[in-house]
Amino acid sequence: MIRKNLKVTVCAFILGLLITVSTAVAYAATIYSNWGYYGPINGYSYKNRSSLMISNGWLNTGADVYNQAVDNIPTGYMGAKARLYNSSNQLIDYSSWHYNSSACNNFGVIISKNNYSHGYYYGKGQTAAYNGNGYTIYNTFQTPNLYF
């Protein structure tokens, strides 16, 4: 009797653990593009990437830009724009341009929605670097596709 109860308890524990792990994967999947490198532009070298994440039923995509060095970059020198595409390469959603509002080492923007149709999506953002007379725009690499 004790052995039977122990088997039931162990099976229930393993089942609960599997459900917990599969739920965590389903609701917290985050993927990134490869890093892209550019510069120097107006004295600074940058790297950028896109991200795509599913969290609690929301699809989030972002674009990030970093100074390749450890020092801060002046206010307004970095910009980012998140863009979301479906697997047919159609632009589905995008943010407006945002720029760093204080001196910092990195900057990013994210858009988040829960009303997209089910299917595969990827992120491919844009970042901007102040060149002394406006901005030079760079695309990030695209993320792998993720099912939403």
N, C-alpha and C positions, 0 to 999 in steps of 0.2 A: 504494500500500500504506500509506504513512504517512497519507495523507488518510483512508483507510478506518478505520485505527486511531484517528485523532483523532476521527472521527465517533462511533465506538463509545464512546470515553472520555467525550466530551461528553454523549452520550445517557445513559450510566450515571451520570454526575455529576448531571445534571438529574433523573433518576428517583430517585436517592438523596436529593436535596434535597427533592423533592416528598413522598417517603415520610416523611422526617424532619419536615417542616412539618405534614403531616396527622396524624402521631402526636402531635406536641406539642399540636395543637388538640384531639385526641380525649382526651388524658389530662391536660390542664391548663386546662380551660374553667372560668372563674370569672365569675359574674354577680352583680350587686348590685341591690337595690331602690333606689328614690328615697329621699332623706333625708326624715325626718319631724322636725319641730321642735316643742318644747313648753317650757313654763316662762314666767316663773320659778316655781320651786317651792322653797320654803325658801331663797330667795336665789340659786338656780342655774338657768340655762337650758341645755337639752339638745338633742341631735339623735340620732336612731337610724336604723339600717338593718339589713337582712338580707342575707346572702350565701349563694350556692349554688355548690359547686365539685365537679368530678370530677377526681380525681387518682389515677392508677395503679389504677383499678378500685374506688376508694372514693368514695362520695357523702358530701360534707360540707356541713352547713348551719350557719350561725351567726347570732347577733344581737349587735350592737354598740351601745353608747351612748357619747356623747362630750359633754364640757362644751363649750358654744359659745364660751366664753372660753378663754384659754390657761392659766389657773391650775388647780391641782389641786382636786379635790373630796374632802371628808373620807371616811375609811374607812366603808364600809357605806351610803353615800348612793346608789350606783348598783347596779342589779341587771339581769340579763339571763337570758332563757330562749329557747333555740333550738327552733323547731318546723318540722317537715317535712310537707308535704301532697302528695297525688297530684293529677293533673289533674282528678279528680272531686271535688276540694275535701274529701277525707277526710284527717283528721289521721293520719299514718302513724307518726310518731316525735316525741319531744320530750325535752328535757333537764329536769333539775330547775332550780330557781332558784339562781343563783350571784350573790354580791355582792362588790364590790371589797374586798379584804382589806388595802389600804393606800391612802393618799391618792394619787390619780392623775387624769389628764386624761380617760382613756377606759378602757373595760372591755368585755369580750366573752366569749361562751361559744360553743363549737362542739360538734356531735355528728358522728360519723363512723362509717359502716357500709358493708359491701360485700355484704350479703345481701338487698338489696331486689330485687323483681321489676323487669324492664325496663319502662320507660315514662317518662312525663313527670312531673316533680316541680317543686315550688317551695317556697321558704322564706318564712315569715312569722312572725317572732319577736315577743317581747314584751320590753319594758324597764321598769324600775321606778325611781322617784325618791323618796327619803325626803322626806316632807312635814312632819316634826315630830311626827307621831302615827301612824306607819305608812308605807305606800308607796302612791303613785299609779302605776297600771299603764297603759302605752301600748303599743299594737300597732305594729309596724313596717309599712311598706308591703310588699307581697309582691314577691318577685323575679319576673322573667320565668320561664317554664317552661324546663326543661332536660331533655334525654333522657338517661337512665342505662341 
